[in-house]
Structures are given as C-alpha cells and as structure tokens.
Amino acid sequence: MELKPRVFSGIQPSGNLHLGNYIGAIKQWVEMQDEYDCIFCIVDLHAITMPQDPKILHQKIRELAALYLACGIDPKKSNIFVQSSNYDHTTLAWILDCVASMGQLERMTQYKAKIGKSRGASSVGLFNYPALMAADILLYETDLVPVGEDQKQHVELTRDLAGRFNSRFGEVFKIPDVKMIRGGARIMSLKDPTQKMSKSEKDRDGVIDILDSPEEIGRKITSAVTDSGNEVAYQENKPGINNLLTIYSSLSNNEIRDLEEQFRGKGYGEFKKELSKVVIEFLKPIRDKYDRIVKNQKELEDILTSGRDNVSQISTKTIRKVFTAVGLGL
C-alpha cells in the first residue's frame, strides 16, 4: 500500500479563530484530508511566547480543538492533538537550538516585527520560536507544510536546520517542502484592508470571528472599509472591495469575475448586504456543530488523547534517532 505524503500544520490557541484563519488555512486543511496523511496541531507552546492568562489559555485550547472539528477536520482521517501534550517537541527544539545560529534567528522577519524597538524586553521563547516550529515539523517526517507567504521563511529555516543537522550527524531528518496555500490565503482586516486580518487586531470590528453572532457579522460587514467610487470590481489600489470580493468568492465558490458581473451597477451597499448573508449562512452550521461538540468534553478529550498517542509513535522514533546521532543518553 502506497503511503500518502504527510502534512503538518497548526494554529495557536491565543485569541479567537477568525474568518482569515478559516479561509487561509482550515478550509484547505479539510480539502487535504483524503489526499494526505494529515497532522493538525494546537500549538499552545508557541502561544506562551507572548504573555497569556493561564485560565483563558486553557479554555482556548479546548475551544480551538472543538473548532477544528466543527470546521471539518475529521479525527478518522487526521490526527489532532495539543502540542504541549507531547514532550518530544520541546526536546527536539532544544537540540535544534544547539544547531541554529543566533544570526539565523535574528533575521526572521516575524521576530523583528513583533519585538519592534523592545528587543531587550522580548522573551527568549519569542526569539527561539522558529526552532520550536522546526521541531514541530521535523518530528513527524513531514513531507509538506502548508503555509502562506508570511510563514514561508520559517519553513525555509526548518529545511536549513534539517540539512545542517544531517550534514553534521548523518541522514536523520526528512527535508520538508513548502506547500504554498493558494489564493485567498491573505484575508485582510475589514477596518484596514492593507493589513492581514489578525487575532491580535485591536479594533475587533475589523475581524469576523468564527463564533460571532449573525448580528455581529452583519454589523461588521456593513461598516467595513471600502474605497472611493461604488463599483463592485476587483481593481488595483482598491484593497477594501478586493478583500470583500475575496471573502465572498472563497465562501461561495464563485469566481470573482462572476461576482463582478452579478453586482454590476448595484453598488457597495447591496453587495455588503448579500455578503453578510453568505457569511452568516456559511458559519451557521460550524457554530451549531461547535455547540454540540463542547457539550461533550469527554469525547473531545478522547480525540485529542488518541491523536497524541498516534503521533507520539512517530516522534518517539525520531527522537531516538536524534539522540543516537548526537550521542545523547546512556
């Protein structure tokens, strides 16, 4: 029996899962499940590189797990687990820290963007974030890592660290490839369409959370920033309407050119009204399924435990090979 290529990816349980996360990642994860051997992680260790309220973080881990399932990740097809429940992640991250150079990690653009001018006050964990991400990927003999453009540099670092380790200690790691997420990966803020929709966005009216009520969704879309003019058309220098068209197209499976024709001469107001209906109707079954899942915490825990046990069989073998290659242990 031919083995399917293995895919690994994950989302942090900080903040609320939003429409950008769904369109940019989870929607495409769901589509991968029949073609690939999928491992989808809740990367809670990455979340604590920034300050978190422990009680809220614990709650958000379970919430995100339930949302994975509600959005269509099938535990019969994919393994879902919580990163911190498998200690192999931190073990390998330390070893990769001893392989990576300071210069490599300092060049990571997301690190530089997050620390701004407060380099001395940022945590060592934030600096080492890419090494932990590399460990996440390399533990499972991953073939492909689905990412958007903003995460591509981290996967390139993973490839470099794996190659450096193999050159020094022998062929231990499989070198993963980047699987670029196709169009629609970058859903932008409704309030500032030049910036990516983000969990950390201060103006929450710029973000459609998966668990938003229909009333909240309608209000946010109605007040979304558009552009000068009133033509519903995807054009250069029209980031507001372009973003709304991308959302509409991604959720309705209609081509943008068909939407342009559909709304020709109708203006932004009518377009937003119809977009609100599309988003509300699309998210309703996800919210309904989420509500059913969270009522059965035992079943949710069993799924996460089973996922951890399955992937641990892979990661344990990797750690043994790494220890032997480096000369660690008895």
N, C-alpha and C positions, 0 to 999 in steps of 0.2 A: 504494500500500500504506500503510495507516494505521500510524503509528509507535506502539509501546507506550509508556506512561508509564515514565520512568526512575526507578529506585530506587537509592539509595546507602546502604550501611551498612558497619560494620567492627567488629572486636574487637581489643583489644590482645593481643600475644603474651607478656604477662607472666603468670606463674603458670600454673596448669593449667586447661584448659577443663573446666567442670563442668556438672552437670545443669541448673542455673539458666540458664546461657548457652544450652544447647540448647533448653530449653522456651521461654525468654523471647525468643530471637532466631532461632537457626539453624533450628529446626523450621518457623518461619513464613517464613523466607527460602526454604526449599526449596519451600514451597507457592506462593510468589510467582513462581517462575521462568517459568511458562508464560504468566502474565498480564502480566508487566512485563519491561522491559529492565533487568536487574539488574547492578549493580557491587558486588562484595563485596571489601573491602579488609582487609589485615592492617596495622593502624595502629601500626607499630613506632615511628614518631616520637613518638607520644603516650606510648608506654611509657617513653621515657627522660626524661619529666618527673619521674620518680622514679628513684632510683639502681638500676642494673641491672648484673649481672655480664655483661660482653660475650660470653663464650663461651656462657653459658646463654641469653642473649637470642637469639643467632644460632641456637641449637638450637631454641628455642621458636618462632621464626618458621616454620621448616620443619615443626615438629610441628603448629602451628595450620593451616598450609596443607593438610597431609595430613588433618587432622580435618575441615576444611571439606568436602573431597571425600568422606571416609568417611561424613559425616553426610548427604550427598545433594546438595551443591552441584555442579551439572553444568557443566563448562567448555564444553560445547557450547551451553549455554543462557545462562550467566552469565560475566562476566569476573571473574577472581580475580587479584589482584596484591598486591605488597608496597608499601606507601605510600612508603617512602624510595627506591624504585627509580624514582619519577617526581618529578623535582626541581621540577615545577610546583607541588607542594603547598607547599613552603617559600617559593617566590617569591610566590605569592598570599597566603600567611599574613603575610608582611612588609607587603605593601601594605594588607591589611585591618587590621594593627596600626596603620597610619597613619591609618585611618579610625575605628577604635574609640576610645572614651574610657576613661580609667582607671576612672571611676565605673562604667561598664557591666561591666567585667571584675571589679571588686571585688565587685559584687553577685551574682556567680554562686555559687549555694549549694554546689555541689560543691567549688569552690575554698575557700570558707570552712570547709567540713567537713574538708578534707584538711590545711589548714595549722594548724587548731586555734589554739594560742597562739604558734606559732613562725613568725609571718608574716615576720619579718626573715630567717629562715634558709631559707625556701622558695625554689625556683628561679624565675627569670623565665619559664622554659618552662611551669611549672605555672600561673602567672598567665595566660600567653598561650594556654593550651590551647584555650579556646573559639574564638579567632581561627583557629587551625590547623584545628579541626573545621569551622568555617565555610568555610575554603578547600577542605577535602576535598569538601564538598557542592557548593559553587558552581562548582568547576572543570568539572563534568560536566553542567551544565544539568539538574540533578536536579529531578524533579517531586515525589517523595515520599521522606521519610526515616522509616523505621520505628523508633520508639523507645518505651521505657517512660516512665512518668511522671517518673523521675529524670533523663532526658535531654531532656525536652521544653523546658526553659529554654534549653538550648544551641541547639536548632533555632530557637527564637524569636529568639535573638540573631542567628543567621545571617540570618534574614529581615530583621531590623532593619538589619544591616550592608549587606545587599544593597540594601535600599531607600535607605539613606543614600548609598551609592556611586552608585546610579542617579540620585538627585536631584542630586548634585553633578557627575557626569561624563557623564550620558546613560544610556540604557537598555542596559546591558551584561549584567547578571545576570538569569537567571530566578529568580523568588522561589519557593523550595520550600515545600511544605506538610508538616505533620506527619502521619504515618500512625501513629496510636496502636496499639500492639500490644495485641491482645485479651487476655481473661482468661487467667491462668496466667503472665503476664509476670514476676510477682514470686514466685519460689521462694525460700523462706526457709531460714535455717540450721537444720540438724537439732538443733543444740545450743542455739540461741537463736532460736526462731521469731518473735521480734519484729524480727529483723534479717535483711536480704536475704542469701541465700547469696552468698559473695564469694570471689574468688581470694585476697584478702589475709587471709582469716579465719585467725586464729592456731590455733584448735582445728580441725585438719583432719578430725576426726570429724563436724564439722558440715557437711562438703561432700562430695558424691558427684562425684568426678572421672570424666569420660567413660572414661578408661583404667584406672579402678580394677578390681581383680580381683573375681571373684564373691564371694570370701571377705570382702574388704574391704567390699563393698556390703552384704552380709548383716549384718556386724557393725555397720556404721554405722546401718543402719535399725533393727536390734534395739535399739540403745542410744539411738535418737532420743528427744528430749524429747516427751512427750505432755502431758496435762492431768489434772486431778482427774477422778475417775469412770472409766468404762471403756466408754462408749458411743461407737460409731463414727458420729459425726454432725457435720455442719458447723454450728457454732453460734458466736454472738458470744462473745468472750472465751475461745475455745478455739483459740489460734493453732497449737499443736502438731499436733493431729489435723487441723485445717483444712489445714495445709501438706502433710501426708502424703496427704490426700484429693486435694488439687490435683495432686500429683505422679502419683498413681495414675490420676486422670482424664485428665491430659494425655498419658500414655504408652499408656493402654489404649483411649482414645477412648470411655470410658464416662462418662455423666453422673454427677455427684456424688450426685444423689438415687437413682440406681440402685445405686451402691456402698453407700449408707446402707442400702438395703433388703437388698442381698446380705449385708452383715455385721451385720444386726440380731441382737442377742443374742450375738454371737460374741466381742466384746472386742478390746482393743488387740493382745494377743499374736498371735492368729490373723491379724488384719488386717496386722500388720507382716510376718508370715511370707509372706503372699500378695503383699504389696507388694514384698518382696525378690525374689520370683520374677519379677514383672513387670519390675522394673528390670533385673535380670540378663539376662533373655531379650531385652529391648529393646536393651540396649547391646552384646550379644554380636556381632551382625553388623557393627556400627560398628567395634568393636575388631578384628574379623577383617579387614575391608576396610582399616582403617588399617595393620595389619601388612603387608598386601600392597603398599600404596602406598609406605610408607617403604623398602621393599626396592628400589624403582626411583626413585632420586633424580633421574636424568636426565629421566624423564618428568615428575616434579613440577616441576623447573626449567623445562622447556619450557612447561608450563601457565602458570606464573607469568610467564614472559617474554612469552608470547603475550597474556596478559591485560593486561600493562603496555603492550605495543605498541598494542593495540586502544584502550585508554582514553586513551593519550597523544595519539592523533589528535584526541580531543575536547578535552582540556585545553590542547593547544598553541593551538588556535583561540581558546579563552577567554583565555589569557594575551596573545595578540596583540591582542585587542580591549581588554583591560585596559590594556596598555601604550599603545596608541594613545589611549585615552580620557584617561589620566593625563598623557600627554606624555613617557613614558619612551623610552629608546633613541635610536638615530640618526635 
